[in-house]
Amino acid sequence: MFLNCCRKLPHIKFKIAGTGPLESICRGIPNVEFVGFKKGEELNELISRALFSVYPSIWYENCPLSILESESLGTPVIASKMGGISELIENNETGILIEDINEDYL
């Protein structure tokens, strides 16, 4: 879903950090750069320089650290309204809450 959004927004450069079994599908999209696992100052620099971060969770999570990291660095978060996520983001102030991360919101 998120990668379909990236394909439909070729004028926006997306950077994806992390590793996992779906890593291979992140490659090959012209406006998506896969930067791999980041931590510490390197991760903070990546987040603080971003216009926004995206948290496309499909799980009911209580308190995702990724959202707290983005907010602590002043980077707005676009996230789905799942679990405790909606309690961490003030809609239209510290980020945007949507029902589901998909291309219907473009």
Backbone atoms as SQL, in Angstrom:
CREATE TABLE atoms (id INTEGER PRIMARY KEY, chain TEXT, resi INTEGER, resn TEXT, atom TEXT, x REAL, y REAL, z REAL);
INSERT INTO atoms VALUES
  (1, 'A', 1, 'MET', 'N', 0.821, -1.193, 0.000),
  (2, 'A', 1, 'MET', 'CA', 0.000, 0.000, 0.000),
  (3, 'A', 1, 'MET', 'C', 0.867, 1.259, 0.000),
  (4, 'A', 2, 'PHE', 'N', 1.790, 1.360, 0.957),
  (5, 'A', 2, 'PHE', 'CA', 2.635, 2.543, 1.041),
  (6, 'A', 2, 'PHE', 'C', 3.471, 2.706, -0.222),
  (7, 'A', 3, 'LEU', 'N', 4.010, 1.621, -0.736),
  (8, 'A', 3, 'LEU', 'CA', 4.834, 1.709, -1.944),
  (9, 'A', 3, 'LEU', 'C', 4.015, 2.125, -3.160),
  (10, 'A', 4, 'ASN', 'N', 2.742, 1.751, -3.200),
  (11, 'A', 4, 'ASN', 'CA', 1.869, 2.225, -4.278),
  (12, 'A', 4, 'ASN', 'C', 1.713, 3.742, -4.202),
  (13, 'A', 5, 'CYS', 'N', 1.625, 4.268, -2.992),
  (14, 'A', 5, 'CYS', 'CA', 1.561, 5.726, -2.803),
  (15, 'A', 5, 'CYS', 'C', 2.838, 6.373, -3.327),
  (16, 'A', 6, 'CYS', 'N', 3.973, 5.785, -3.027),
  (17, 'A', 6, 'CYS', 'CA', 5.257, 6.322, -3.495),
  (18, 'A', 6, 'CYS', 'C', 5.302, 6.373, -5.013),
  (19, 'A', 7, 'ARG', 'N', 4.833, 5.322, -5.652),
  (20, 'A', 7, 'ARG', 'CA', 4.815, 5.271, -7.124),
  (21, 'A', 7, 'ARG', 'C', 3.937, 6.377, -7.713),
  (22, 'A', 8, 'LYS', 'N', 2.849, 6.706, -7.036),
  (23, 'A', 8, 'LYS', 'CA', 1.923, 7.724, -7.546),
  (24, 'A', 8, 'LYS', 'C', 2.376, 9.152, -7.235),
  (25, 'A', 9, 'LEU', 'N', 3.454, 9.283, -6.467),
  (26, 'A', 9, 'LEU', 'CA', 3.985, 10.597, -6.114),
  (27, 'A', 9, 'LEU', 'C', 5.448, 10.698, -6.551),
  (28, 'A', 10, 'PRO', 'N', 5.711, 10.600, -7.860),
  (29, 'A', 10, 'PRO', 'CA', 7.095, 10.556, -8.332),
  (30, 'A', 10, 'PRO', 'C', 7.892, 11.824, -8.051),
  (31, 'A', 11, 'HIS', 'N', 7.222, 12.926, -7.763),
  (32, 'A', 11, 'HIS', 'CA', 7.896, 14.194, -7.479),
  (33, 'A', 11, 'HIS', 'C', 8.391, 14.285, -6.029),
  (34, 'A', 12, 'ILE', 'N', 8.045, 13.299, -5.196),
  (35, 'A', 12, 'ILE', 'CA', 8.498, 13.270, -3.803),
  (36, 'A', 12, 'ILE', 'C', 9.527, 12.172, -3.652),
  (37, 'A', 13, 'LYS', 'N', 10.672, 12.503, -3.052),
  (38, 'A', 13, 'LYS', 'CA', 11.732, 11.519, -2.801),
  (39, 'A', 13, 'LYS', 'C', 11.497, 10.899, -1.427),
  (40, 'A', 14, 'PHE', 'N', 11.297, 9.594, -1.387),
  (41, 'A', 14, 'PHE', 'CA', 11.080, 8.870, -0.138),
  (42, 'A', 14, 'PHE', 'C', 12.352, 8.125, 0.242),
  (43, 'A', 15, 'LYS', 'N', 12.670, 8.117, 1.532),
  (44, 'A', 15, 'LYS', 'CA', 13.769, 7.320, 2.055),
  (45, 'A', 15, 'LYS', 'C', 13.183, 6.336, 3.050),
  (46, 'A', 16, 'ILE', 'N', 13.537, 5.078, 2.876),
  (47, 'A', 16, 'ILE', 'CA', 13.040, 4.038, 3.768),
  (48, 'A', 16, 'ILE', 'C', 14.220, 3.498, 4.559),
  (49, 'A', 17, 'ALA', 'N', 14.110, 3.569, 5.889),
  (50, 'A', 17, 'ALA', 'CA', 15.157, 3.066, 6.773),
  (51, 'A', 17, 'ALA', 'C', 14.671, 1.794, 7.450),
  (52, 'A', 18, 'GLY', 'N', 15.574, 0.852, 7.635),
  (53, 'A', 18, 'GLY', 'CA', 15.249, -0.392, 8.310),
  (54, 'A', 18, 'GLY', 'C', 15.643, -1.591, 7.473),
  (55, 'A', 19, 'THR', 'N', 15.408, -2.758, 8.023),
  (56, 'A', 19, 'THR', 'CA', 15.661, -4.011, 7.317),
  (57, 'A', 19, 'THR', 'C', 14.515, -4.962, 7.610),
  (58, 'A', 20, 'GLY', 'N', 14.395, -5.979, 6.800),
  (59, 'A', 20, 'GLY', 'CA', 13.349, -6.957, 7.030),
  (60, 'A', 20, 'GLY', 'C', 13.065, -7.781, 5.803),
  (61, 'A', 21, 'PRO', 'N', 12.115, -8.698, 5.922),
  (62, 'A', 21, 'PRO', 'CA', 11.830, -9.627, 4.827),
  (63, 'A', 21, 'PRO', 'C', 11.243, -8.969, 3.573),
  (64, 'A', 22, 'LEU', 'N', 10.703, -7.771, 3.703),
  (65, 'A', 22, 'LEU', 'CA', 10.121, -7.085, 2.545),
  (66, 'A', 22, 'LEU', 'C', 11.095, -6.096, 1.905),
  (67, 'A', 23, 'GLU', 'N', 12.322, -6.145, 2.323),
  (68, 'A', 23, 'GLU', 'CA', 13.343, -5.217, 1.846),
  (69, 'A', 23, 'GLU', 'C', 13.440, -5.191, 0.318),
  (70, 'A', 24, 'SER', 'N', 13.352, -6.327, -0.322),
  (71, 'A', 24, 'SER', 'CA', 13.533, -6.403, -1.776),
  (72, 'A', 24, 'SER', 'C', 12.451, -5.652, -2.545),
  (73, 'A', 25, 'ILE', 'N', 11.236, -5.555, -2.010),
  (74, 'A', 25, 'ILE', 'CA', 10.189, -4.843, -2.742),
  (75, 'A', 25, 'ILE', 'C', 10.329, -3.326, -2.640),
  (76, 'A', 26, 'CYS', 'N', 11.206, -2.854, -1.755),
  (77, 'A', 26, 'CYS', 'CA', 11.449, -1.418, -1.620),
  (78, 'A', 26, 'CYS', 'C', 12.407, -0.903, -2.689),
  (79, 'A', 27, 'ARG', 'N', 13.063, -1.815, -3.346),
  (80, 'A', 27, 'ARG', 'CA', 14.047, -1.434, -4.362),
  (81, 'A', 27, 'ARG', 'C', 13.393, -1.360, -5.738),
  (82, 'A', 28, 'GLY', 'N', 13.953, -0.556, -6.619),
  (83, 'A', 28, 'GLY', 'CA', 13.464, -0.494, -7.990),
  (84, 'A', 28, 'GLY', 'C', 12.410, 0.568, -8.249),
  (85, 'A', 29, 'ILE', 'N', 12.021, 1.320, -7.244),
  (86, 'A', 29, 'ILE', 'CA', 11.074, 2.428, -7.447),
  (87, 'A', 29, 'ILE', 'C', 11.930, 3.689, -7.531),
  (88, 'A', 30, 'PRO', 'N', 11.874, 4.417, -8.658),
  (89, 'A', 30, 'PRO', 'CA', 12.806, 5.531, -8.894),
  (90, 'A', 30, 'PRO', 'C', 12.874, 6.593, -7.797),
  (91, 'A', 31, 'ASN', 'N', 11.763, 6.913, -7.158),
  (92, 'A', 31, 'ASN', 'CA', 11.759, 7.968, -6.146),
  (93, 'A', 31, 'ASN', 'C', 11.881, 7.434, -4.715),
  (94, 'A', 32, 'VAL', 'N', 12.239, 6.154, -4.562),
  (95, 'A', 32, 'VAL', 'CA', 12.406, 5.545, -3.250),
  (96, 'A', 32, 'VAL', 'C', 13.863, 5.126, -3.078),
  (97, 'A', 33, 'GLU', 'N', 14.467, 5.622, -2.013),
  (98, 'A', 33, 'GLU', 'CA', 15.830, 5.231, -1.679),
  (99, 'A', 33, 'GLU', 'C', 15.791, 4.392, -0.409),
  (100, 'A', 34, 'PHE', 'N', 16.275, 3.184, -0.494),
  (101, 'A', 34, 'PHE', 'CA', 16.349, 2.304, 0.656),
  (102, 'A', 34, 'PHE', 'C', 17.697, 2.532, 1.316),
  (103, 'A', 35, 'VAL', 'N', 17.698, 3.029, 2.555),
  (104, 'A', 35, 'VAL', 'CA', 18.952, 3.394, 3.223),
  (105, 'A', 35, 'VAL', 'C', 19.414, 2.368, 4.252),
  (106, 'A', 36, 'GLY', 'N', 18.640, 1.310, 4.475),
  (107, 'A', 36, 'GLY', 'CA', 19.035, 0.261, 5.403),
  (108, 'A', 36, 'GLY', 'C', 18.838, 0.651, 6.866),
  (109, 'A', 37, 'PHE', 'N', 19.399, -0.144, 7.752),
  (110, 'A', 37, 'PHE', 'CA', 19.257, 0.068, 9.190),
  (111, 'A', 37, 'PHE', 'C', 20.073, 1.285, 9.631),
  (112, 'A', 38, 'LYS', 'N', 19.461, 2.166, 10.388),
  (113, 'A', 38, 'LYS', 'CA', 20.130, 3.360, 10.929),
  (114, 'A', 38, 'LYS', 'C', 19.871, 3.419, 12.425),
  (115, 'A', 39, 'LYS', 'N', 20.828, 3.994, 13.148),
  (116, 'A', 39, 'LYS', 'CA', 20.641, 4.183, 14.590),
  (117, 'A', 39, 'LYS', 'C', 21.428, 5.401, 15.038),
  (118, 'A', 40, 'GLY', 'N', 21.173, 5.826, 16.256),
  (119, 'A', 40, 'GLY', 'CA', 21.918, 6.922, 16.857),
  (120, 'A', 40, 'GLY', 'C', 21.826, 8.221, 16.080),
  (121, 'A', 41, 'GLU', 'N', 22.944, 8.919, 16.008),
  (122, 'A', 41, 'GLU', 'CA', 22.986, 10.242, 15.370),
  (123, 'A', 41, 'GLU', 'C', 22.639, 10.168, 13.884),
  (124, 'A', 42, 'GLU', 'N', 23.018, 9.091, 13.238),
  (125, 'A', 42, 'GLU', 'CA', 22.706, 8.935, 11.811),
  (126, 'A', 42, 'GLU', 'C', 21.186, 8.880, 11.589),
  (127, 'A', 43, 'LEU', 'N', 20.489, 8.160, 12.454),
  (128, 'A', 43, 'LEU', 'CA', 19.027, 8.085, 12.370),
  (129, 'A', 43, 'LEU', 'C', 18.406, 9.435, 12.702),
  (130, 'A', 44, 'ASN', 'N', 18.888, 10.082, 13.768),
  (131, 'A', 44, 'ASN', 'CA', 18.358, 11.393, 14.152),
  (132, 'A', 44, 'ASN', 'C', 18.513, 12.413, 13.021),
  (133, 'A', 45, 'GLU', 'N', 19.649, 12.388, 12.354),
  (134, 'A', 45, 'GLU', 'CA', 19.891, 13.300, 11.234),
  (135, 'A', 45, 'GLU', 'C', 18.912, 13.037, 10.091),
  (136, 'A', 46, 'LEU', 'N', 18.693, 11.788, 9.777),
  (137, 'A', 46, 'LEU', 'CA', 17.769, 11.409, 8.713),
  (138, 'A', 46, 'LEU', 'C', 16.351, 11.895, 9.029),
  (139, 'A', 47, 'ILE', 'N', 15.911, 11.671, 10.255),
  (140, 'A', 47, 'ILE', 'CA', 14.556, 12.071, 10.657),
  (141, 'A', 47, 'ILE', 'C', 14.432, 13.592, 10.719),
  (142, 'A', 48, 'SER', 'N', 15.394, 14.268, 11.306),
  (143, 'A', 48, 'SER', 'CA', 15.279, 15.724, 11.488),
  (144, 'A', 48, 'SER', 'C', 15.329, 16.486, 10.164),
  (145, 'A', 49, 'ARG', 'N', 15.932, 15.908, 9.138),
  (146, 'A', 49, 'ARG', 'CA', 16.011, 16.575, 7.832),
  (147, 'A', 49, 'ARG', 'C', 14.810, 16.264, 6.940),
  (148, 'A', 50, 'ALA', 'N', 13.964, 15.336, 7.367),
  (149, 'A', 50, 'ALA', 'CA', 12.799, 14.946, 6.575),
  (150, 'A', 50, 'ALA', 'C', 11.682, 15.978, 6.695),
  (151, 'A', 51, 'LEU', 'N', 10.903, 16.120, 5.635),
  (152, 'A', 51, 'LEU', 'CA', 9.718, 16.983, 5.685),
  (153, 'A', 51, 'LEU', 'C', 8.632, 16.353, 6.556),
  (154, 'A', 52, 'PHE', 'N', 8.594, 15.026, 6.561),
  (155, 'A', 52, 'PHE', 'CA', 7.640, 14.269, 7.366),
  (156, 'A', 52, 'PHE', 'C', 8.131, 12.835, 7.447),
  (157, 'A', 53, 'SER', 'N', 7.593, 12.090, 8.396),
  (158, 'A', 53, 'SER', 'CA', 7.842, 10.648, 8.432),
  (159, 'A', 53, 'SER', 'C', 6.488, 9.951, 8.298),
  (160, 'A', 54, 'VAL', 'N', 6.532, 8.733, 7.804),
  (161, 'A', 54, 'VAL', 'CA', 5.307, 7.965, 7.588),
  (162, 'A', 54, 'VAL', 'C', 5.361, 6.726, 8.461),
  (163, 'A', 55, 'TYR', 'N', 4.297, 6.493, 9.182),
  (164, 'A', 55, 'TYR', 'CA', 4.189, 5.312, 10.026),
  (165, 'A', 55, 'TYR', 'C', 2.962, 4.525, 9.572),
  (166, 'A', 56, 'PRO', 'N', 3.144, 3.654, 8.552),
  (167, 'A', 56, 'PRO', 'CA', 1.996, 2.965, 7.945),
  (168, 'A', 56, 'PRO', 'C', 1.631, 1.657, 8.642),
  (169, 'A', 57, 'SER', 'N', 1.474, 1.695, 9.945),
  (170, 'A', 57, 'SER', 'CA', 1.221, 0.477, 10.705),
  (171, 'A', 57, 'SER', 'C', -0.131, -0.141, 10.360),
  (172, 'A', 58, 'ILE', 'N', -0.139, -1.470, 10.347),
  (173, 'A', 58, 'ILE', 'CA', -1.398, -2.202, 10.200),
  (174, 'A', 58, 'ILE', 'C', -1.698, -2.995, 11.474),
  (175, 'A', 59, 'TRP', 'N', -0.907, -2.743, 12.536),
  (176, 'A', 59, 'TRP', 'CA', -1.056, -3.431, 13.817),
  (177, 'A', 59, 'TRP', 'C', -1.498, -2.439, 14.882),
  (178, 'A', 60, 'TYR', 'N', -2.187, -2.924, 15.884),
  (179, 'A', 60, 'TYR', 'CA', -2.606, -2.095, 17.003),
  (180, 'A', 60, 'TYR', 'C', -1.451, -1.969, 17.991),
  (181, 'A', 61, 'GLU', 'N', -0.695, -0.906, 17.868),
  (182, 'A', 61, 'GLU', 'CA', 0.462, -0.695, 18.731),
  (183, 'A', 61, 'GLU', 'C', 0.133, 0.377, 19.769),
  (184, 'A', 62, 'ASN', 'N', 0.743, 0.258, 20.940),
  (185, 'A', 62, 'ASN', 'CA', 0.468, 1.213, 22.006),
  (186, 'A', 62, 'ASN', 'C', 1.273, 2.493, 21.878),
  (187, 'A', 63, 'CYS', 'N', 2.585, 2.372, 21.802),
  (188, 'A', 63, 'CYS', 'CA', 3.435, 3.556, 21.845),
  (189, 'A', 63, 'CYS', 'C', 4.679, 3.342, 20.970),
  (190, 'A', 64, 'PRO', 'N', 4.522, 3.457, 19.650),
  (191, 'A', 64, 'PRO', 'CA', 5.660, 3.215, 18.758),
  (192, 'A', 64, 'PRO', 'C', 6.766, 4.255, 18.936),
  (193, 'A', 65, 'LEU', 'N', 7.969, 3.786, 19.177),
  (194, 'A', 65, 'LEU', 'CA', 9.115, 4.661, 19.380),
  (195, 'A', 65, 'LEU', 'C', 9.383, 5.539, 18.158),
  (196, 'A', 66, 'SER', 'N', 9.123, 5.030, 16.969),
  (197, 'A', 66, 'SER', 'CA', 9.363, 5.806, 15.744),
  (198, 'A', 66, 'SER', 'C', 8.595, 7.127, 15.740),
  (199, 'A', 67, 'ILE', 'N', 7.382, 7.106, 16.233),
  (200, 'A', 67, 'ILE', 'CA', 6.574, 8.327, 16.277),
  (201, 'A', 67, 'ILE', 'C', 7.162, 9.295, 17.303),
  (202, 'A', 68, 'LEU', 'N', 7.523, 8.791, 18.463),
  (203, 'A', 68, 'LEU', 'CA', 8.109, 9.645, 19.498),
  (204, 'A', 68, 'LEU', 'C', 9.431, 10.256, 19.022),
  (205, 'A', 69, 'GLU', 'N', 10.242, 9.484, 18.315),
  (206, 'A', 69, 'GLU', 'CA', 11.509, 9.998, 17.782),
  (207, 'A', 69, 'GLU', 'C', 11.252, 11.140, 16.801),
  (208, 'A', 70, 'SER', 'N', 10.317, 10.943, 15.890),
  (209, 'A', 70, 'SER', 'CA', 10.004, 11.987, 14.914),
  (210, 'A', 70, 'SER', 'C', 9.514, 13.253, 15.598),
  (211, 'A', 71, 'GLU', 'N', 8.578, 13.102, 16.524),
  (212, 'A', 71, 'GLU', 'CA', 8.038, 14.272, 17.215),
  (213, 'A', 71, 'GLU', 'C', 9.106, 14.988, 18.040),
  (214, 'A', 72, 'SER', 'N', 9.997, 14.229, 18.666),
  (215, 'A', 72, 'SER', 'CA', 11.042, 14.865, 19.479),
  (216, 'A', 72, 'SER', 'C', 12.012, 15.672, 18.628),
  (217, 'A', 73, 'LEU', 'N', 12.107, 15.340, 17.346),
  (218, 'A', 73, 'LEU', 'CA', 12.987, 16.059, 16.426),
  (219, 'A', 73, 'LEU', 'C', 12.225, 17.101, 15.602),
  (220, 'A', 74, 'GLY', 'N', 10.935, 17.274, 15.898),
  (221, 'A', 74, 'GLY', 'CA', 10.134, 18.288, 15.215),
  (222, 'A', 74, 'GLY', 'C', 9.658, 17.892, 13.835),
  (223, 'A', 75, 'THR', 'N', 9.690, 16.602, 13.523),
  (224, 'A', 75, 'THR', 'CA', 9.258, 16.124, 12.212),
  (225, 'A', 75, 'THR', 'C', 7.832, 15.600, 12.301),
  (226, 'A', 76, 'PRO', 'N', 6.910, 16.167, 11.513),
  (227, 'A', 76, 'PRO', 'CA', 5.524, 15.701, 11.536),
  (228, 'A', 76, 'PRO', 'C', 5.413, 14.241, 11.076),
  (229, 'A', 77, 'VAL', 'N', 4.384, 13.563, 11.551),
  (230, 'A', 77, 'VAL', 'CA', 4.186, 12.145, 11.241),
  (231, 'A', 77, 'VAL', 'C', 2.840, 11.947, 10.553),
  (232, 'A', 78, 'ILE', 'N', 2.856, 11.211, 9.453),
  (233, 'A', 78, 'ILE', 'CA', 1.627, 10.763, 8.803),
  (234, 'A', 78, 'ILE', 'C', 1.447, 9.321, 9.237),
  (235, 'A', 79, 'ALA', 'N', 0.335, 9.034, 9.913),
  (236, 'A', 79, 'ALA', 'CA', 0.150, 7.698, 10.481),
  (237, 'A', 79, 'ALA', 'C', -1.304, 7.260, 10.430),
  (238, 'A', 80, 'SER', 'N', -1.469, 5.959, 10.477),
  (239, 'A', 80, 'SER', 'CA', -2.821, 5.401, 10.518),
  (240, 'A', 80, 'SER', 'C', -3.358, 5.445, 11.945),
  (241, 'A', 81, 'LYS', 'N', -4.671, 5.509, 12.058),
  (242, 'A', 81, 'LYS', 'CA', -5.339, 5.555, 13.370),
  (243, 'A', 81, 'LYS', 'C', -5.473, 4.139, 13.926),
  (244, 'A', 82, 'MET', 'N', -4.377, 3.583, 14.376),
  (245, 'A', 82, 'MET', 'CA', -4.382, 2.217, 14.882),
  (246, 'A', 82, 'MET', 'C', -3.894, 2.224, 16.335),
  (247, 'A', 83, 'GLY', 'N', -4.570, 1.504, 17.187),
  (248, 'A', 83, 'GLY', 'CA', -4.138, 1.368, 18.572),
  (249, 'A', 83, 'GLY', 'C', -3.904, 2.706, 19.253),
  (250, 'A', 84, 'GLY', 'N', -2.772, 2.831, 19.930),
  (251, 'A', 84, 'GLY', 'CA', -2.442, 4.047, 20.667),
  (252, 'A', 84, 'GLY', 'C', -1.836, 5.148, 19.815),
  (253, 'A', 85, 'ILE', 'N', -1.656, 4.906, 18.533),
  (254, 'A', 85, 'ILE', 'CA', -1.038, 5.899, 17.651),
  (255, 'A', 85, 'ILE', 'C', -1.800, 7.221, 17.674),
  (256, 'A', 86, 'SER', 'N', -3.111, 7.142, 17.643),
  (257, 'A', 86, 'SER', 'CA', -3.920, 8.374, 17.602),
  (258, 'A', 86, 'SER', 'C', -3.798, 9.199, 18.879),
  (259, 'A', 87, 'GLU', 'N', -3.300, 8.600, 19.953),
  (260, 'A', 87, 'GLU', 'CA', -3.087, 9.347, 21.195),
  (261, 'A', 87, 'GLU', 'C', -1.740, 10.063, 21.201),
  (262, 'A', 88, 'LEU', 'N', -0.856, 9.706, 20.278),
  (263, 'A', 88, 'LEU', 'CA', 0.478, 10.306, 20.220),
  (264, 'A', 88, 'LEU', 'C', 0.563, 11.492, 19.262),
  (265, 'A', 89, 'ILE', 'N', -0.356, 11.574, 18.329),
  (266, 'A', 89, 'ILE', 'CA', -0.308, 12.605, 17.296),
  (267, 'A', 89, 'ILE', 'C', -1.505, 13.526, 17.427),
  (268, 'A', 90, 'GLU', 'N', -1.249, 14.830, 17.468),
  (269, 'A', 90, 'GLU', 'CA', -2.338, 15.808, 17.440),
  (270, 'A', 90, 'GLU', 'C', -2.605, 16.106, 15.976),
  (271, 'A', 91, 'ASN', 'N', -3.747, 15.632, 15.491),
  (272, 'A', 91, 'ASN', 'CA', -4.079, 15.734, 14.074),
  (273, 'A', 91, 'ASN', 'C', -3.980, 17.181, 13.581),
  (274, 'A', 92, 'ASN', 'N', -3.282, 17.351, 12.481),
  (275, 'A', 92, 'ASN', 'CA', -3.047, 18.651, 11.837),
  (276, 'A', 92, 'ASN', 'C', -2.164, 19.595, 12.657),
  (277, 'A', 93, 'GLU', 'N', -1.527, 19.100, 13.704),
  (278, 'A', 93, 'GLU', 'CA', -0.586, 19.903, 14.485),
  (279, 'A', 93, 'GLU', 'C', 0.787, 19.234, 14.519),
  (280, 'A', 94, 'THR', 'N', 0.852, 18.016, 15.062),
  (281, 'A', 94, 'THR', 'CA', 2.131, 17.303, 15.085),
  (282, 'A', 94, 'THR', 'C', 2.197, 16.246, 13.981),
  (283, 'A', 95, 'GLY', 'N', 1.126, 16.153, 13.213),
  (284, 'A', 95, 'GLY', 'CA', 1.082, 15.201, 12.111),
  (285, 'A', 95, 'GLY', 'C', -0.321, 15.070, 11.563),
  (286, 'A', 96, 'ILE', 'N', -0.505, 14.025, 10.778),
  (287, 'A', 96, 'ILE', 'CA', -1.806, 13.769, 10.161),
  (288, 'A', 96, 'ILE', 'C', -2.191, 12.327, 10.440),
  (289, 'A', 97, 'LEU', 'N', -3.395, 12.133, 10.940),
  (290, 'A', 97, 'LEU', 'CA', -3.935, 10.798, 11.185),
  (291, 'A', 97, 'LEU', 'C', -4.915, 10.442, 10.084),
  (292, 'A', 98, 'ILE', 'N', -4.744, 9.278, 9.500),
  (293, 'A', 98, 'ILE', 'CA', -5.667, 8.824, 8.464),
  (294, 'A', 98, 'ILE', 'C', -6.127, 7.407, 8.788),
  (295, 'A', 99, 'GLU', 'N', -7.214, 6.998, 8.172),
  (296, 'A', 99, 'GLU', 'CA', -7.774, 5.671, 8.450),
  (297, 'A', 99, 'GLU', 'C', -6.829, 4.561, 8.026),
  (298, 'A', 100, 'ASP', 'N', -6.174, 4.729, 6.863),
  (299, 'A', 100, 'ASP', 'CA', -5.297, 3.691, 6.341),
  (300, 'A', 100, 'ASP', 'C', -4.332, 4.346, 5.355),
  (301, 'A', 101, 'ILE', 'N', -3.089, 3.938, 5.351),
  (302, 'A', 101, 'ILE', 'CA', -2.106, 4.470, 4.411),
  (303, 'A', 101, 'ILE', 'C', -2.327, 3.769, 3.076),
  (304, 'A', 102, 'ASN', 'N', -2.976, 4.457, 2.147),
  (305, 'A', 102, 'ASN', 'CA', -3.157, 3.886, 0.816),
  (306, 'A', 102, 'ASN', 'C', -3.343, 4.993, -0.209),
  (307, 'A', 103, 'GLU', 'N', -3.321, 4.611, -1.471),
  (308, 'A', 103, 'GLU', 'CA', -3.352, 5.601, -2.541),
  (309, 'A', 103, 'GLU', 'C', -4.677, 6.342, -2.666),
  (310, 'A', 104, 'ASP', 'N', -5.722, 5.919, -1.974),
  (311, 'A', 104, 'ASP', 'CA', -7.006, 6.624, -2.018),
  (312, 'A', 104, 'ASP', 'C', -6.913, 8.010, -1.381),
  (313, 'A', 105, 'TYR', 'N', -5.879, 8.264, -0.560),
  (314, 'A', 105, 'TYR', 'CA', -5.746, 9.538, 0.124),
  (315, 'A', 105, 'TYR', 'C', -4.941, 10.547, -0.659),
  (316, 'A', 106, 'LEU', 'N', -4.485, 10.202, -1.856),
  (317, 'A', 106, 'LEU', 'CA', -3.667, 11.113, -2.662),
  (318, 'A', 106, 'LEU', 'C', -4.500, 12.225, -3.250);
